[in-house]
Amino acid sequence: MSDAALDASQVTITLPDGATRTYAAGVTAAEVAADISKSLGKAALAAKVDGALTDLSRPIERDAALALVTAKDAEALELIRHDLAHIMARAVQELWPDTKVTIGPVVENGWYYDFDRAEPFTEADFEAIEARMRQIIAAREPVFTEVWDRERAIRHYEANGEPFKVELVNAIPEGEPIRMYWHGPWQDLCRGPHLAHTGQVPADAFKLMRVAGAYWRGDSRNKQLQRIYGVAFRNRDDLKAHLTMLEEAAKRDHRRIGREMRLFHLQEEAPGMVFWHPDGWQVYRALEDYMRRRLTAAGYREVKSPQLIDRKLWEASGHWDKYRENMFIAEVEEEHAQEKRVYALKPMNCPGHVQIYNHGLKSYRDLPLRMAEFGSCHRYESSGSMHGLMRVRNFTQDDAHIFCTEDQIEAETAAFIELLSGIYRDMGFSGFDVKLSTRPEQRVGSDEIWDKAESALENAVRKVTNDYEIDPGEGAFYGPKLDFKLTDAIGREWQCGTFQADFNLPERLGAEYVAEDGSKKRPVMLHRAVLGSFERFLGIVIENCAGRFPMWLAPKQAVVATIVSDADPYAAEVVAALKAAGLRAEADTRNEKINYKVREHSAARVPAILAVGRQEVADGTVSVRRLGAQGQETLPLAQAVAALVEEATPPDLRG
């Protein structure tokens, strides 16, 4: 045999530490792991071959870099969840053989699988499904894969009465492998990768959570299926921590707290649109007033653009093609018109702000021009996606657009991050994560402009933190963007703020300015929001503080509760003094025991309860009880009022 033939029959494997090993071509990652050490052979779950995640059983036919994935690696959790989706589907079909299977992807914290079954699943079925899943895991059955041709796959699924799988096979593009996976005797169509055997799934670290309806392939014209959701983690302790977090999240659910505190409600006659009650609107207005002051101090000018705008503007901006299915349309028979005029309720404020910018000639001296609007927007969201304040059809953006030169991008980015940081601190969030999304393959603008924009955004972020993430290729088609994620009191992440550099819309809508040399140039348009929307942000705040608003936001800041009826006139004086000082206060003079009143107002999350009885009347004092605190403090009325006023002062107005 020649040296060339000998070399072709061998492959060189480079390990993460730089060491190399030589094996016969076709060696698997499982064999390499076992060759390195017996313990690694048992611990390996999957492999990364030249950076691509793959099964341990896939043959390696050429020289490659190999990294073995074990339970401690980030990729392990997704593999566990993916295998559990298959194991659950197998368990369901073994328990109810008439069930048809469809798809089962990994999602945040777990997975789901969609089934077609005549009889509805209920949560009462979960115990049996979980028990069967644990039996499959305990059997430690091998997981293996084959690539089939299209005709064989279709014949197989037709013979087994699986019409959804037939449709999926037909949708696979020519040239892509049609890969089949077996978990023991049960088979599914899947790209993979998967674990080596079912026993590698932790049997005590998963739980089935709920059943929901779902249309096949997300299309309401298709058959409705049943979706079972599960969660999974590396170990029992992580699962327990997650379930504890969910229990705490349920206690903090803004919809429940909104009902209890009478802040807002939603109803079917206006789906996805909020009915704000007086106390809820007070919170909303306090936040809006705060944001208005912060924006004014930061050099923004507030504007207001129309709700209904002719489709021609949406076509010119490009939004008609991109957002048409999410827009509310109004057709109007204009007087003397030949045809109906088509308007759209605005889903965003951007095109309207360009129209305001375009009125009157702008000079480089006018830039940067910071234009803000608390714009009421409408977007059609499917009924299944709406969730209290978190996802609605009518919302108010704390929206703003900065028109600037390319050289001003970095300074404006840095100023925005400073503004956002201060607002988040004031709202009770100590930090945030930043993601920089860079140029996608399909984009407008030259590479030179993209280089400048991406560099400006990254340089600005670095002045604040080095702890940011690059998301390659995920920028908007018109420019790179920054996204800001908050972490709440129970560890959940919420994407709120955004900052986007846009070179496209000013071009499409004819925005320009006179440069220093007298030439006409296009401004860069920076889209930015801190809260995202008032509705969603207030939902996040309610859950973060569990309805215990800081005093400056609280709808009722103080209640004066009488101990005896003789104190009723004095209670009225105390309320008058509080209101005169600008506090939101009311009296509770009901013929009830003081302990009952304190419990009731504490449950309503009133920050301060001022108890007054005969002694307080005689001394001109009040007994102040703080929400969540033990005991009380007796103070002269003037001192109590001054202390409450200081605490109720919005953060931006404090010395």
Beta strands, then each sheet from edge to edge (+ up, - down):
strand 1: 10-14
strand 2: 20-24
strand 3: 27-28
strand 4: 46-49
strand 5: 52-54
strand 6: 59-60
strand 7: 64-69
strand 8: 100-101
strand 9: 106-107
strand 10: 110-116
strand 11: 143-148
strand 12: 178-183
strand 13: 186-189
strand 14: 206-215
strand 15: 224-232
strand 16: 264-265
strand 17: 275-276
strand 18: 301-302
strand 19: 308-310
strand 20: 329-332
strand 21: 341-345
strand 22: 369-378
strand 23: 394-404
strand 24: 432-437
strand 25: 468-471
strand 26: 481-487
strand 27: 493-502
strand 28: 513-514
strand 29: 520-521
strand 30: 524-529
strand 31: 558-562
strand 32: 585-588
strand 33: 608-612
strand 34: 621-626
strand 35: 633-636
sheet 1: 2+ 1- 7- 4+ 5-
sheet 2: 3+ 6-
sheet 3: 8+ 10- 9+
sheet 4: 8+ 10- 15+ 14-
sheet 5: 11+ 12- 13+
sheet 6: 16+ 17-
sheet 7: 18+ 22+ 23- 30+ 27- 26+ 24- 25-
sheet 8: 19+ 21- 20+
sheet 9: 28+ 29-
sheet 10: 32+ 31+ 33+ 34- 35+
end
